[in-house]
Amino acid sequence: MKIEHFYDARTNTLSYLVYDPRTRDALVIDPVLDYEPVGSKVWEESVTAIATRIRALDLRLGMLLETHAHADHLSGSQVLKRRFPGVPLAIGAAITEVQAVFRDIYDLGPGFPVDGSQFDRLLGDGERFAVGALQVEAIATPGHTPACMSYRIGDAVFVGDAMFMPDYGAGRCDFPAGSARALWRSITGRLYALPDVTRMFVCHDYQPGGRPLAWQTTVGEQKADNIQLPAGREEDDFVAFRTARDATLDAPKLLYPSVQVNIAGGRLPSPGPSGRSFLKIPLNLGDA
């Protein structure tokens, strides 16, 4: 199994192309659609880099996986679906909880489905499936959002925003329906239960102290060195820390555009009578 990373410096996001070089079976995790809020510009540079690599290696793309409904970048899944027709998009089944919460926040109305039907496949905790020669296990790791799903493939696990590199810590839990207590249990009970040699791939790297980009660690390294949640840290201690830290954090710059698009499976809003699409951005939400 080969794993290649793609980094979007504008959102500090890491996407992954995972493939079997013998059979050429492949999947993509957390692709990015480029978006600039100044001028509300959308383009496909990040997705094109992945698509170009897939074609250069003559791979058979078999599935697109989202670890969760991201709050800091727009998903590029629909672009890849157009470029590789018939490829299914999958996410954790609890995405329906996130859709229900944000349908009200965005006032999307009863016409917006909250049954996960915007995705081709909803994955349950512990579900195992094959993408050609690639064997995947879905591991529910809620906390950052209730729908966060990690994916174990061979000796690697892709953890989305549940954890970052050891020198940065764990995901924030102050988004609607997030839970620091759930995150502690996800990490200590699910991720730290994997063999220490398991390679761990993160969805973001913020390069603290200006260090070089990093995207791969191990379960053992996280247990020993994670600055926020080393093995042995008590639940209540972590919850108090995470709650206090989250209260100091600004909202992600692309929070409202991202979540609105991502709960719809990466689909941009349908064009109106003018032929233009419009994002809905709630005002003074924190004062509501």
N, C-alpha and C positions, 0 to 999 in steps of 0.2 A: 504494500500500500504506500502510495506517495501522497504527500500533503504539501500544497503550495499556498502561500498566503498572498493577499492583495491588500495594500494599505491605502486608505483614504485619509490623507493628512488633514483635510479640512474638518473632518468629524472624528479623527483619531480611531477610525473603525477598521477592523480586520475582517476580511471575508476569506473563505477557504474553498479551494478546489481539492477534493479528495478523489483519488482514482487508483485503480488497479492497472499497473502498466502492462500486465500480461493480457488481460481480457479487454482493457480499455473502458471498463465500466466506471462511471464517474457520478459524483453529486457535488452540489454547491451549497455552502452554508452562509447565510446572512449577506447576500449581495447588496450593494449600495447604488441608489439612484442619486446622481449629483443634483444638489439644489442650493441655490444662493438666494436668501431672503431679500437682499437688496436687488430690486428689479424682478423678484420672484421668477428666477430663471431655472429651468430644468434642463439637464443634458445627461449624456450617457457614457461619459469617459470611463468611469469605473467598471460599469457592466461590460463595455466593449473590451477592456483589457482581459476580463475573464473569458468572454466569448472567443476572443482571438486565440487565447491559449488553448481552449478546448479544441478548437479547429486545428491548431498547429500540431497538437498531439493526436489528432484523429480519435478523440474520445467519444463515447456514447453517454451523453448526459441523461441520467435516469431519474433524478429527483432534485428538487430544491427544498432546502430545510431552513426554516426560520426558528431561532432559539426563543424569540418572543416578539411582541409588538414594540419595536424600538422607539425610544423617545428622543433620539438625537440624530437620526438620519432616516431618509426615506428608503424603503425597500426597493431594490431593483429587480425583484422576482418577476414582475409582469413583463419587463423588457426581455428577460431571458426566456420566458415562456413564449413570447412572440418569435424570438430568434430560433428557438428549439421547440417547435410545435409538439404538443402531446406530453411534455414533461410535467409531472404533477408537482404541486406546491403543498408542503405539509408544515404543520405547526402543532403545538400542544393543544389538547382538547379544551383546556380551561381558557382558551382565547375567548370563548363565549362570555365569560365573566368580565373580561376587559372590554369587550364590545358593549355589553349592557351598561357599564359605568360611563364609557365615553360617548355613547349615543346621546345620553342626557346632557353631558358637558357641552357637546357640540350642537345640541338641539337638532340632531339629524332626523328626528321624526320616526314614526312607526314604519315607514317604508325602508328603513335601514335594517337588514336582518341581523339578529344577534345569535344566530345558530351556527356560526362558523362556516356558512355555505360559500363564503368568498374564497375559501381554501379548498383544495382538492382532497385533502386528507387530514383528519384530526387524530392526533396520536395520544394514546393513553399511557400512563405511567407503567413502565416495565415492558411496553410493547416492543417486540423484536420483528424486524423485517429485513428483507434483502433488496439491495439495489444492484442487480447483477451479482457479481462476486463479492460485493461489499456487504458485510453483515452489520446491521445497526441496531442498537438498543436505545430506546427513549427513556430518560431518567428525569422524572419531574423534580425540579429544583426551584420551587416558588419562593418568593420573598421580595426580590426586586419588583416583580409583578406576580400575580397569582398564576400566570400562564407560562412562566419560564420553564423551558425544557432543555436539558443537556443531552448530548448525543455521544454515546460510546461506540466507537468504530475500531475494532482491533485493540491495539494497546494505547489508543488515544481517546480523550474525552474533550468535547467542545462545549464550553460552559456558558457561552453568552455573556451576560452582565452579572452573573452570580458572583464571580471572582475575577480579579485582575492579577497582574504579576505580583509576586510576594511583597515588593516594595511599595505597592499602592493599596492593596487591601481587597475589600469586597464591595459589592454593589450597594448603591443607595436604596432606601426602602420607603421613601416618603411620597411616592406617586400614589394616586388613588388605588386602594386595595393592596398596596404593598405592606410588608410585615417584616420587621427586623427579626422577630422571634421565628417566623417561618424560614427566613434565610439562614439563621443559625442552625436550625434543624436540617435544612437542605444540605448545607456544607458539611457539618459534623457527622450527620447520619447517613448521607448518600455519597457525596464526593469523597470525603475522607475515609469512607469504607472501602474504596477501590484500592487495589494494590499500589504501594508507594511508587512503583516504577511506571505507573500509568502516566503517559504524556498528557499534559493539560494545555489546551489552546484557548486563549482568551479572545473576546470580541473587541476590546479596546485596549490601547496602551497610551497613557498620558505622559510617559517619559519623565518621571519625577527627577528633579535635579539636572535635567538636560541630558540624561543618559541616552545611549542609542536605543532605537526601537527594539522592543522584545515582544514576543508573542507566544513563546512556548516555555513551560515549566513542567514540573511533575507534581503529583499528589504529595509525595514525600517532602519536596521542597516547600510546598505550601504549608503543610502541617508544621514544619520546623520554623519557617521564616516569615509567614504572612504577618504583616505588621498590625493588622486589625483582628485577625482570627487565627492565631496559631492553635494547634491541637491542645486541648486542655483549658482553653478560656471558657469560663462559665457563661451560661446562657444569659442570665440577668445582667452580667457585666457587659457583654457584647451589646445587648439590646439597649442599655443605658447609653453606651458609647455611640452606637449607630444613630439613635434618636437625637442625641445632642448634636452630632456632627451634621446630620441631615438638615437640622434647623438652620444651619449656617450657609447652606448651599443655594446658589442661584438656580433657577430653572434652566434646563438645557436650552440653548439658543433656538433649536429647531423643534422644541417639544410639541407645539400645537400643529404645525404642518406635518410632522412625522407621524404622530399617533393617528391623526385623522386618515392619513393615507394607509398606514400599516394595518389598522384594524380592518381595512377593506382589502387585505391581501396584496397591498402594494399598488392598488389601482388609484390613479388620479381621479378627482371628481369629474363627473360627466359634464361635457360642454353645455352651456345654456343657450338660449336663443341667438345670442351674438356669435356663437361658435367658440367662445372662450370658456375655460374652466376656472372655478373660483374656490379657494380654500376658505373655510370659516375659522376665524380666530376670535375666541371669546375675549371680552374686555373685562378687566377688573375681577378676574375669576377668584383671586385670593381674597377679595372683599365680600364675596357672595355668602 
